[in-house]
């Protein structure tokens, strides 16, 4: 059975319409889900991230990438002379094409057309994606340790961090946070488990004392 992974996120279903039409036209199966961010509400009580998620089979990522690129290339008939990529050197434009995480599809297609215009060889396929994991902000680390001493809240937060993944444009699944953030999350988890165990087992202590006293 195919594994469905997140291909793209949107703020509203209307924003996803063009992608959904493409998937329907090409008969590519997809799922639409609404994500719930478990971290943001803890801190600010609201969420500003795009939460409408479109998932497709992992093996369809490359095909959808190519379809979207061809569609974008068709619509981009003339190069805008005022576009900031015009000031990029050819090696910088190649870096744009290869970095699918940092640059939009439009920018990557624009970079390819610029290279073609300059008669520079265009990479046929991006090199292996080099995703740089995110680092937890200091405020989240401080809050994480604070919640850890409350037991359950810290347990929840640490598990969210440890289980957060990101799906790259080639379908590869990687950890969202860097090693330092993961280490903090494991420390929070241990503290939370210790506090949680103490709180849960505390009512048992008087009963044990009474048992040993009677015997």
MARNURO-583629 format. One record per residue (C-alpha): x, y, z. Coordinates in steps of 0.02 Angstrom, whole numbers, plus 50000, padded with zeros to 5 digits. Example, Ala and Ser with C-alpha at 12.3 -4.5 7.8 and 13.67 -1.06 7.14 Angstrom:
2
      u      v      w
  50615  49775  50390
  50684  49947  50357
This chain:
215
      u      v      w
  50000  50000  50000
  50065  50173  49952
  50120  50288  50092
  50036  50458  50082
  50152  50601  50132
  50124  50788  50144
  50158  50870  49976
  50100  51047  50013
  50012  51154  50144
  49886  51294  50119
  49794  51418  50228
  49627  51381  50145
  49553  51247  50034
  49528  51378  49897
  49716  51407  49888
  49742  51222  49854
  49618  51220  49710
  49745  51230  49567
  49848  51087  49638
  49692  50981  49668
  49633  51011  49490
  49802  50954  49424
  49797  50797  49530
  49620  50759  49473
  49664  50787  49290
  49814  50671  49303
  49716  50544  49407
  49841  50553  49548
  49761  50500  49713
  49770  50623  49857
  49708  50655  50033
  49658  50820  50112
  49681  50841  50298
  49671  50983  50422
  49819  50982  50540
  49815  51035  50721
  49974  51118  50781
  50000  51055  50958
  50137  51179  51002
  50073  51351  50954
  49911  51349  51055
  50012  51309  51212
  50107  51472  51195
  50002  51599  51101
  49830  51519  51095
  49818  51539  50906
  49897  51468  50751
  49956  51564  50599
  50032  51418  50502
  49950  51343  50347
  49854  51193  50411
  49764  51126  50257
  49873  50980  50204
  49873  50893  50034
  49950  50720  50039
  49997  50612  49890
  50082  50442  49872
  50269  50454  49902
  50308  50381  49731
  50206  50520  49646
  50312  50665  49711
  50430  50671  49563
  50288  50663  49436
  50191  50803  49520
  50350  50908  49532
  50377  50889  49345
  50195  50928  49302
  50196  51086  49407
  50363  51140  49335
  50301  51115  49157
  50141  51210  49196
  50238  51354  49275
  50362  51356  49130
  50218  51367  49004
  50143  51518  49092
  50313  51602  49111
  50333  51652  48929
  50435  51810  48952
  50569  51846  49082
  50537  51997  49191
  50692  52108  49173
  50660  52182  49346
  50657  52014  49436
  50791  52003  49571
  50860  51839  49501
  50927  51936  49352
  51067  51997  49465
  51119  51820  49514
  51274  51740  49440
  51256  51575  49347
  51325  51471  49494
  51201  51561  49608
  51058  51520  49490
  51110  51336  49489
  51107  51341  49679
  50929  51411  49670
  50875  51266  49559
  50952  51138  49674
  50882  51211  49835
  50699  51161  49829
  50671  51202  50013
  50726  51384  50007
  50660  51437  49837
  50486  51431  49762
  50444  51333  49605
  50422  51497  49510
  50596  51556  49559
  50674  51390  49510
  50589  51391  49339
  50640  51574  49315
  50820  51527  49358
  50818  51387  49229
  50755  51505  49093
  50889  51632  49138
  51026  51500  49124
  50956  51444  48957
  50957  51624  48896
  51139  51639  48953
  51177  51475  48862
  51230  51392  49024
  51196  51207  49050
  51042  51184  49159
  51043  51042  49288
  50916  50913  49227
  50876  50858  49403
  50910  50945  49568
  51051  50873  49669
  51011  50779  49828
  50914  50895  49940
  51010  50958  50089
  50879  51005  50217
  50943  51104  50365
  50842  51053  50519
  50759  51191  50617
  50825  51246  50785
  50702  51273  50926
  50690  51454  50977
  50751  51498  51151
  50575  51540  51209
  50517  51364  51163
  50663  51285  51255
  50627  51388  51411
  50441  51348  51402
  50481  51165  51370
  50581  51149  51530
  50450  51249  51626
  50312  51132  51565
  50423  50982  51604
  50408  51019  51789
  50219  51017  51769
  50230  50836  51710
  50100  50801  51576
  50118  50965  51479
  50306  50941  51462
  50279  50760  51412
  50162  50813  51273
  50277  50951  51211
  50433  50843  51208
  50342  50706  51111
  50281  50831  50982
  50460  50892  50954
  50531  50716  50945
  50399  50657  50821
  50397  50809  50707
  50451  50764  50530
  50463  50857  50366
  50433  50785  50193
  50552  50854  50061
  50502  50887  49882
  50576  50722  49827
  50467  50627  49950
  50605  50595  50077
  50552  50606  50258
  50673  50690  50381
  50672  50753  50561
  50610  50932  50572
  50723  50987  50717
  50911  50984  50736
  51011  50872  50853
  51026  51003  50989
  50837  51028  50991
  50812  50839  50996
  50930  50828  51146
  50830  50962  51236
  50670  50866  51196
  50740  50704  51270
  50792  50798  51428
  50618  50873  51442
  50544  50701  51418
  50648  50626  51558
  50607  50768  51678
  50422  50755  51634
  50420  50566  51661
  50507  50583  51831
  50387  50719  51889
  50237  50626  51820
  50291  50465  51908
  50315  50555  52074
  50144  50639  52062
  50054  50478  52014
  50140  50370  52145
  50129  50497  52287
  49959  50437  52352
  50032  50262  52365
  50169  50312  52489
  50053  50332  52643
  49974  50164  52606
  50146  50081  52601
  50192  50163  52767
  50031  50100  52847
  50062  49924  52779
  50238  49915  52853
  50176  49990  53018
  50039  49859  53037
  50160  49719  52996
